[in-house]
Every structure is written in structure tokens, then in C-alpha cells.
Amino acid sequence: MDLEGSTLEARLLKFMREEAYKPLTVAELEEQFGFQDAEEFKQLVKTLVKLEQQGDVVRTRTNRYGLPERMNYLQGRFIGHSKGFGFVAPDEEGMDDVFIPPTEINGAVNGDRVLIRVSNTSSGERREGAVIKIIERGTTKVVGTFQSNKGFGFVVPDDKKLSMDLFIAKENTLGAMDGHKVVAEITEWPGTHRSATGIVTKILGHKNDPGVDILSIIHKHDITVDFPQEVLDAAGAVSDEVSEKDREGRRDLRDQTIVTIDGESAKDLDDAVTVTKNEDGTYKLGVHIADVSYYVTDGSALDREAYDRGTSVYLTDRVIPMIPHRLSNGICSLNPQVDRLTLSCEMIINGSGQVIHHEIFQSVIRTTERMTYTDVYKILEEDDAALKERYAQLVPMFEDMKELAKILNNRRMKRGAVDFDFKESYVIVDENGWPTDIALRNRTVAERIIEEFMLVANETVAEHVFRMDLPFIYRIHEEPKPEKLQRFFEFITNFGLVVRGTGKTVEPRALQEILDSVKDEPEYPVISTMMLRSMQQAKYSPECLGHFGLSTDFYTHFTSPIRRYPDLIVHRLIRTYLINGDQSAKTISYWGARMDEIAEHTSNRERRAVDAERDTDSLKKAQYMADKIGETFTGIISSITNFGMFIELENTIEGLVHISNMTDDYYNFDDRQMVMIGEKTGRIFHIGEEVEIRVLEVNIEESSIDFEIVGMPKAQPRTRRQAPVVIRAKSRSGDHDRGEKDKNSKERKYKPSGPKVNGRTRKQERKTAGKNGKGKKAFYEGIAKKQQKRRRKKR
């Protein structure tokens, strides 16, 4: 019999998934599988232990084995909270998070993969559970502030989801001083009667030193900054010029008018475009993307490092690139008037925005100009004479671009795409990294032109490869969960919006109609944010499941291979399948086996980058508001919770008005209408309402900002007169408090009240019952029977 671990694992799991399976002991499983000798039994035990450690099977208190999902157990990722409780996001897609009370965490910390038992009863709508087993620790290091004590120290984590301080013995401090930001490795996890312990592995600098704040965020999210020497050497070996050999087999487009359009500060220019209008009214759109896959080959040192990073990370005053700057800002960047290698997607688009013909091929280009969004906007919308004269040869093409972008946008809107027009901001910092201003990023016609051109290129490439039925990586956005969408529909009724239908039947077009109906209203940001929260996250997948938000069946990421690894994979597969013509069984098997892992890894890396960028943004906004305590601003109530209201200012900074600072009344939170209602005054605060606030407090370390509503009375400290008056209830036998001595008797004592059983009080009888092995339930059942007998006698 084949007893290899993986084979036996598969057989056991298959057996347990059968409909008729009931949890069995080791001996019963041995009998079912027909094992007879000691070696087979030993292998069975080892395999069961391994499956249990992995969380694939569960062992009950009676030592029976079964599948977690069959026994009300779930696997998932633990999400900690600073107040001690947590949530578990189940591995199984489509399931809501499970609340874990502080008493049921059992040593789990933020990021751990855990096995939980789901409770049959919950205190609210959200399911509750208890951590049964920690399958895998999610983190082994902590970034935080070192607090020095005599002979030892503590590291207080920056991540408030880690509700533990790390004890550091004197010999493991690495010489860290009080106030240093450090990286510490966890050597012992917290338990019931012990704290977490660790060793300091790196000192980042004092928490007040310039740049240390962002450096702490980088290390908190385990983002690698420096490239290994092997990778730098590989990048250094790449020529910084395109040679004649490099151009072989490529379509030469160097004589075409092609431009890049990016932000002023952009250095990695990975997309270039050109548009010509044909005599028959159609448009020829060329989207030319830097051919990074030509330089970063499969399995090379550059490729391994790019895969590990997954994406470039943009943190206010710095960029942590996916590939070394020598490539990203050099030979791979489509700089003006130099030869560059590209992969091109040329499309013929008719007047209704439909792609009626396309080609995908390798090319060499030489961009005519490096344009900025600002300059293109001024040419098209402000009729800037100086710029129009400077770029006279390009102006007609820009006009055609504007025309085509509008046609493409109209087509997307007609098919039901959802267009979130959020306000975006960016932080302006000085040479020390301290924020000096928060500016709004305008989404002008220039940004929309590039956005539309990139979207249609991504769709075209995705559909092309899908029709070939070959392994590929897609960008997908699955349909929202009906229950979340239904809650959103209920929420918007507070703004006079009623959606006919349910969350199960909604189409993207209906959601866009909701946004259009409130586009010019103050509640637009709130409704669009709540709508976005009701949707699922976009991610990468080897399956072409469509993109709900864009309302398209085919979508991928083709246009940014300098900064996103999935785009690099898309280029590599285009080179393999289309340019080299390799569609062999071996190649299909190779990529088919890898695609799941690549999709999951790059999706995780994308989320890590987003989290780091969000943390940096929150920190810089808190720093910006630090010297504005006492100043007043006008904002919009962006969300309401049971502990207060979040207010968003015009510059997108958000702060909390805690319920304890709403001092003109006692306020209650109505979670169905999402409003805060005053008990006495009846005053109602609702989402989208404009309010005037005053900055009350800023905590830079926690990146938090506290506001108060202007006009509310200041909270007064409680005095003795304001303290509650305690009235003692009278005892049953007179005016004396229970337990107090009678004025006329120094020895007065109170006897337990209530009817007696067998000559003893209930309390005495209950104690006796406990000693005799009778439980409380049996005792009270006996009392009930005696009472029934007494009632029958009275009748």
C-alpha cells in the first residue's frame, strides 16, 4: 500500500468529505482503511497530526477527527484590535468576519492564521467565535518605540492591532535608548501568565528624527528598501542604450508622433500614446508600453526580486521601486527622443467606442515629447496661447485624444460601469519630511484621456488572450455580496433614495445612477464611500471572472510593468504565446501550475502597499494638524458609529468627534438610520451634514485627530454635588439596612430570607446539594416540584 504522506493526506481528506462520514477515532480510521501493521498505524497517526497542525482537520475532546467546516469550525486570518478583541476573516470567500471577544483570543495576535469555533449564539447580528488553535503566526517581528527601564525595556508596537508590549531583556536591547524606534524579533509569544518577549534587531533612530516615521512604517509592513547586490549587479549589466540587435524583429515606429502624458514628478514613464483620426470617422489608437520583460527575464535575479516585491510603493516623499532605478528610470522608461523597446496594442475604434480591429506586437519607439497633465489640460481647456504655440504640431492630436476619450467614456457608462469620482489629496512636505500643505489632486481631462486609453488597452489584451484559452492572469472584481449591498440600499433611504429590487439582482448601471443622482449634493462623498465599502476588493486571478465595477467580461493589467508584477507577467505571456509562438503542452503546463500562486502573492503585495500608503497618509495628515489645535474648520459628517462621528474636512483630513465630547445632550446611535439622536433636545446628526468643528487634540503616534462641534458647552469635571446620590433600600424587617446592627441590639444579625426546604434555607440546601453531587439544575427542579405540590394542596 502506498503510504506516502501526501497520498495518505489526500485519501483521508477525501474520505472525511464523504456525505456519510462521522468523526472517527484513530483506531476506527485504522479499521476503515484496513491498516494492519505497526508501520501503517504510525504513518496514519503522523498524517493526522500534520493535518491537525495545518488546520485541515479537527480533533474533538473525545479524540475523534473530522473536517472543520463540518463541525462548526473555520480557518481564517485574525485581525486584532487595540482594545483586546478581534475579528477573523474566514479563508472561505463570501463569508463575513467573525467577532472574537477578548476572553476567547487565546494568544492570537494580528495577522495570525487561526482555527476558530463559531458560537451557535451571538450577542448581535455578527457571529461570534473562539480561537481554538493558532495554525501559523502572521508576524515574527514588531516595529515600535523602545521604553527603557532599569535593567530591561519594552517595545510598544506602532501597530495598535498588536495589543501587547514586548519585554526586552537588558542583553537583548542592542543599546537602544528611551524613545528609539526599533525593530524587534519576537522570541516568545504571549500566554495566559506571561508577556511576549523579544530581542531588538535594528535601531531605526529616535522617533523625532526626520524620516524615521516613514522608515518605521516601511519596516512595520516588512517592505524591502535596498536591493541585494546580486540584483544591482544584474541591473548594472544592462545596457543603457537600445542596440541594433535589440531592434531586430520589432516594428519600427520611431517616425510616429507618440507622447507620454504623466504627472510633473513622474520618473518611470511606462506608457506612451498616439491617436490619428481616419477618413472614415474611425480612430487609430496606439498604446505603447515599456517592454520590461525583455530585460527582466523569467527566473533571473531581477525577476525573483520583482516577484518578491510585487509592486512599487509610493510613500509621500519617496518611492520604493519594484525594479532598480537604473532600469525603472533609465532603459525601461519611455524618456523623450531616445529609442525605447515597447509592446504595442494598436486599436481601430469606431464612433460608438467599439474596438473593431486590433494588433498586439513588439516595437521600438522614440517619443516626441514628455507631456504633463497640467500642460495638456491648459492646452485643451484653458486655451493657453504660449503652450499651444510651443506644442503646435501636437495640438490637433490632443484634440482628437479628447474626442476619442469622451467616446470611450460614453460607451463605458452606457454599459453600466461605475465611475467613482473621489476627492484625492496629496501631502506636500519640506526637506525634513514634515507636511506643509494638503493639496487636492484634480482629475482633469488630461488624466481622463490616459485613463480611458489604458482601460481599453487592458480590456483588448485580456479578451485576446482569453479567446486563445491559455493560462493567463486577469484583474477581476467580483459581484458584491447581496447582504452588503442590501444594507447599502437601506442606508441610502436616509437620503431619500429608494432602489427597487434587492442586492441579489442589482446591476452596475443602477449603482452609477445612484451616484449620478447625488453628484452635486454634499452627501456624494459619503454615499460613494459607503457604496465602495459594500463591494468586494479587486484582485488578480487566473480565472477570467469579469470586472463588476467596469462592467466588462474581460480585464487585465497590461499598462504598468515597471511598477506592477502582474503587468510584467502579462507581457511575458504575450511574448511567449504571440511573439515566440510557444503554445506547447510543456509551456501551458508550466504557466498553468504557477498562475494561482502568482495571482495570490501579487494580490497580497498590492494590499500591503495600499496599507503602507494609507498609514503614511494618516500619519502626515496628523502631523499637519498638530499645530492647529483650537482652530475651527467646516467639514462633512462622513460616518457615524456608536462611539462618535467622523468629520471630513475639505482637504480630505478626517477626525473624530467622540460621543463624550457631544456635551449638549445624551446622544444615542441609531444603526439602522445611521444617525446620532439627542435624548432631550431631539437634535439629529446625520451623515452628509455640514458642521463646524474645532481641533481638540492630535496624537501623532496613533495618527489620530479629535474634533469637537463648535457651539457645544465644554464638558465640566464632576463635582461632589454632581456625583450620583446613593439611596439604600430598606430591609424587609424594618428601617434598617441589611447587615447593619440594630440600634437596640448590639448582636442583631439578619437571617437568610425565603422559604425553607427540609428545615434549611435555599442557600444552605444548595450548598448541601453541591456537596452531594447534585447540580444547580436538579436542585431548582426539586424546588419547583415542591412548589407545585403546595399549590395543589391549596386548591
Protein Blocks (a to p, Z undefined) as FASTA:
>chain_A
ZZbfklmmmmmmmmmmpmklccddfklmmmmnopabfklmmmmmmmmmmmmmnopaccdf
kopacdfklnopacddddddfkopacdddfbghiacddddfklnnopaehiacdddddfb
dfblbdcdddfbdfbafbfbdcddddddehiacdddfblmlgcdddddfklnnopaehia
cddddfbdcdfkbccddddfbdfbjfkbghklmmmmmmmnopafbdcfklmmmmmmpccb
dcfklmgopacfklpccdddddfklmbdcbdcdddddfkopacdddddddfklmmcghia
klmmmmmnopacdehjaccdfbdfklmmmmmpccehiacddddddddddfkopafbdcdd
ddddddfbdcdfklmmmmmmnopaklmmmmmmmmmmmmmmmmmmmmmmmmmmmnopacdd
dddddddddfkopafbdcdddddfklmmmmmmmmmmmmmmmmmmmmnopacddddddddd
fklmmmmmmmmmmnopaceddfklpcfklmmmmmmmmmmpmklmmmmmmmmmmpccdddd
fbdgbjfklopabdcdfklmmlomklmmmmmmmmmmmmnopacfklmmmmmmmmmmmmmm
mmmmmmmmmmmmmmmmmmmmmmmmmmmghiacddddfbdcfkbccdddfkopacdddfkl
mmkbccdddfklopacdfklopacdehiacddddfbdcfklopacdddehiacdddddfk
lpccddddddfkbmbdehiacfklmkbccddedjdeehiafklmmmmmmmnopafklmmm
mmmmmmmmmmmmmZZ
